[in-house]
């Protein structure tokens, strides 16, 4: 039987990343910081994702070949789902093409939400499927994502006229793992102090799939009820003017403490620690790293009882009643849930609110060993 410490030497991991930015880059950089393994990273600029998906198998095969010719040796490949691993293996030279490979699914193109008026291109979705089948193992960022991808991909395959090969995907999914991405809060962070009046926070992208219109509607209701609160908006925003954001700023007035993405991580965490209640209204969330960061900074969650949220609000120390108090069932329940929480905090302070969920299990210093052991197992089974 394999034991996690069966491999005494650190592994040499070759990271292939077509989209070297955002959550993709944050994941392998966070893991690398706390890992006992060694990493060589080949990454392409994090822009033009469709073109990256098309050409990255060839580009990264040529770059990997140059690394091998320079004398570097590797034990295993780690890539994101944006790489067509089947193509890469066909284009890569030996022995690189025969190395065991792990594909990490940050998102997938079967269920990633489309912009209004956009039509799904199943070429990219099928790339995801081929990578999953070509990999020695698939890692997902949440159980919700694994189930969501499996249901959509297998249903699509079964609609094909012949040779659907859904059994190959089902076999690949059978051995897949859920390994959530981690957070790496700054070491000089201070403990959270609840504000008076309480601060409501938003940390998601200000885009249609996060449904900011629902958030604005709830905030408008709180203002009309003359409840005392402040507002802090940290999510990335598009360059185009947004009606919902304009409405939020107009309705909230001087309640807004900050509005806009903060790229400086120290300043970002300083702002996170000002949030008392973190809110999501999303229709789409494969994981929710920004929510995890806000929880670690001390915010109490009010999240939809769907997507990945019930899963991340599941620490052993949290009771069923506490978990239920952090989730709302219907979109129209958010306003009343916020009103109740604000009333509690304004009258009795944090002592009268539920305990915040413990998210220390998502810190990279705790997660990296799980990643390392999973990779040890992959290499041991391949040898």
N, C-alpha and C positions, 0 to 999 in steps of 0.2 A: 504493500500500500504506500502511496506517495505521501511524504511528510513535507510540510512547508520549507523546512531547512535542509531538504535532501540535496540541493545544489549549494555547495559551499562557496563557490565563486560568484561574484556579481555577473549578471548577464549584460551583453552588449545589445541594446535595443536600437533598431533603426526606425525612426519616426518618419512617416511619409504623410505630409499634410498639404493637400491642394489649396486650403484656405487658411493661411497662417495668421489668423486674427480672431478677435472676439472670444467666444467660449471655447472654440477649437484650440487656440493657442494657450489659453489660460489653463486648460486641462493638463496638457503634457508638461507645461512649465511648472505647475503646482506639484504634480506627481514627481517630476525630476528633482525638485528641491529637497524632498524628503525621502526619496528612494535610495535603496542600497545598490541599485543597478546603474549602469552607464548608458547615456543616451547620445545618439547622433541624430540631428534633426535636419531633414530636408523639407523646407516649407516654401510655398509660393505665396505671393502677396494676397491679402484677404480682400479681394475685390473681384468683380465680374464672375460670380459664382458659376454661372452656366458654362462659360468658357473654361473655367478651371475644371469643371466636371468633365468636359469633353477632352481636353488635351493633357490633363495631369498624368494620366497613366504613361504616356510616352515621355513627357518631360521628366517625370520623376524616375522612370526606368533608366534614362540616359544619365541623370545625375547620380543615381545609385551605382551605376556601372563605373562612373568616374571614381566614386569613393572606394569601390572594391579594387579597382586598378591601382589606387594609391596605397594599397596594403591593408586597408581597414577590413576587419572581419566582424560578422554579426551573428547573433543567435536567433533573433526573432524580429518580425516586422510588426509595427503598430501603426495603424492608419485610421482615418475617419471614414465615414460612409460616403463622403464625397468622392473618394477615389474608387474607380472601377478596378477592384483588386484582380479580377479575372483577366482583364486586359493587361494590367501591370505585370502579372506573372507571365503572361505570354510574351511580353516585350523585354522583360528583364533577363539578364544573362545568368547562367549558373555560376556559383551555387545560390545566388540571391533568390532566384525564382522558386527554389525548393525549400526555403526557410519557412518554418511555421509562421502563421500570420494571424493577428487579431484585428478585427474591425470594430471600432467604437461608433455607436449610433447616437450622435447628438440630436439628430432629427431624421426624418425620412420624407421622401417625395411622394409617397402614397397618401399621406394624411396631413402634410404641412399645409396650413391654410393659404388659400389663394387670395390675391388682391381682387377687389371688385372688378368684374369684367374679364378676369384672366381665366384661361383654359388650361387644365392640367396637362403637362407634357409627360406622358408615361415612359418616354425614353429615359429620363432621369430616374424615374421610379424603378424601372427595370435594372438600371445600373446598381441601385441599392440592393436589389434582389440578387443579382449576380455576385456582388461583393460578399453578401451574407453566405451564399453557397460556396464560394471559393475560399472563404476563411476557415482556419482551424477552429476558431471560436469567435462568437459575436458577443460584445458587451453593450448593454443598454444603460442609459442614465436613470431609468426608472422602470418599475414593473408595469406601470400604466403604458409607457412607450412600447415596451416589448409586446404587450397584448394588443395595443392599437395597431402597430405595424403588422403583426402576424395576421390579425383578422382582415385588414384591408388588402394585404399582398396576396394571401391565399384566396380570398374571394375574387380578386381580379384574375388570378391565374386560372381559376375554375371556369371563368367565362371565355377563355380562349378556345378556338375551334379544335385544336388538338395539341398533343405534347405539352401539357401545362406544367409538368414537373413540380407540382406543388409538394410532392413527397420529399423532394430534395430540400426544399425550404423548411418543411416541417422537421426534417432530420437535423438541419443546422440549428433551428430554434430550440430543439430539445436540449442541446448542450450549452445554450447561451447563459450568460450571467447578467445580473444587474449590479453594476458598480457605479454609484452616483458620483458626480463631480464634486470636488472639494472646495472649501473656502480657505483663505489664508489671511485672516485679519491682522492688522499691524500689531506688533508686539507692545507698542507703547499706548495701546487703547485704554481709555478710562471706562469705568463701569457706567451703566445707563442710569440716568436720573429722570424720573417722570416729571413732565412739565405741567405748569399750571398757567393757562389752560392747556389741555392735552393737544398733542400734535398728531394729525393724521398724515400718513405718508403714502406716496405712490412711487414705485421703483421700476415698473415695467416699461418696455418700449411704448411710446405714445402712438400706437398703430391699431388698425382696425381689429386685428385678431385678439387684442387685449381689451377691447370694448371700453375705451375711456368714456364713451357717451354714457354708459351706465354709472360710472364713477361720478361724472358731472351731475347726473340726475340726483344721485344720493346727496352730494354736497349741497346742491340747490335746496333740497328738502331740509337739510340741517340748518341752513342759513334762514330759511323761511320760518323755522321753529325757534329761531333766535338762540340756538345753542352756542356755547362758548368753546371755540377750538381754533387751532392754527393749522396751516397746510404747508406741506413740503413735497415738491414734485421733482424727482430725480431721474426719471426715465429718459432715454434717448428720444429725440424728436426729429421728425423729418424737416427738411429745409422749407418745404411748402407750408403756407399758412394753414392752420387747422381750426375749423369752426368750433369743435368741442373744446379745444384748449383756450381759444379766445373767450368762449362762454364761461369756462371755469375761472379764468382770471377776472372776468367782469363780475361774476356772481360773488367771488370770494373777497375781492377788494384787498384791504390791508391785512387780511388773515394769512396771506401767502408770505411765508418766510423765505422761500427759495423756489425757483422754477427753472429747470434746465439741467442737462447732464453735466456731471462734474468729472472730468478725466483724471484729475489728480487723486490717487487712491487714498492718501492720508486725509485730504480734505473731504473726500467722499465718505469715509468712515466717520469723520467728525459730524457730518450731516446726518448719517444714518442713526447715530446715537441720540439725535434730537427727536426721532420718531417714536411716539408712544403706541400708535395703532397703525399697523401696516395692512393695506387693503389690496385685494385683487378682484377684478371682475372678468377675468380672461375666459375666452372661448377655447383658447389653445395654450397649452403649457406642457411640454414634454418632461420638464423637471422644475425649474424655477430657482436658479442660483441666487438671483437678487433678493428673493424672498428669504432664503436661508441666511443670507448676510444680514438682512434687517432683523431677523429673529435673534441671531447671535449678538447683534448690537443692542438687544433689549426690547424690541417692539413686540406688542401683543398682536397676533394675527386675526384678521377677519377675512376668510378665504372661501371660495365656492367649494361645496362638498362634491367635487368632481375633479377630473383630470388627475394630475399627480399630487394634488394637495393633501387628500386624506393619507396618502402614503408617507409624505414627508413629516406629517404631524402624527407620528406614531412612535415616539420614544417610550421605552419601558416605564419611565417615571411618570407618564401622563395618564390620568384616568380617562375612562370613556366619557365621563361628564365634562371634563376639561377639554377634551378633544372636540366634543360636540359644540361647546361654547365658542370655539374658534372657527367653526364652519357654518355657512348659511346655505340652506337648501335651494331657495329660489332667488332669482336676481332681485325681485322686489323686496326681499327680506333684508337686503344690505342696509338700507336707510334705518330701519327699526333696530337692527343689531348695533349700528354705529351710535344711534341715540341712546340705547341702553348702556353701552360701554362708556360713552362720554359722561352720562349722568352719574355712573358709578365713580368714575375717576374724578369728576368735579366735586362730588360730595364727600367721598371717603378716600380718594387717592388710590394708589395701586394695591393697597391692602385688601380692597374689596373686589378685586378682579382676579381672574383665574391665573394660575401659574403659567409662566411662559414655557413653551416646549424647549427641552434641552436638545440643541443641535450640535453639540460638540463632536458627535460621531461624524459630522461632515467636514471637520477640519482636516486639512491635508496631512498634518502630523499624525493623525489617527487613521486616515484612509489609505495612506501610501503603502502600509504594510499589507493591506488586503490586495491592492493592485500587484505588489511585488510577488506575493504568494500565488496569485492567479497566473501570473506570467511564468513563475517557476514551474508550475504544473504543466502549462502548455509545452514548454521546452523539454521537460522530463518525459512527457508522453510522446514527443516527436523523436526522441533519441533511443 
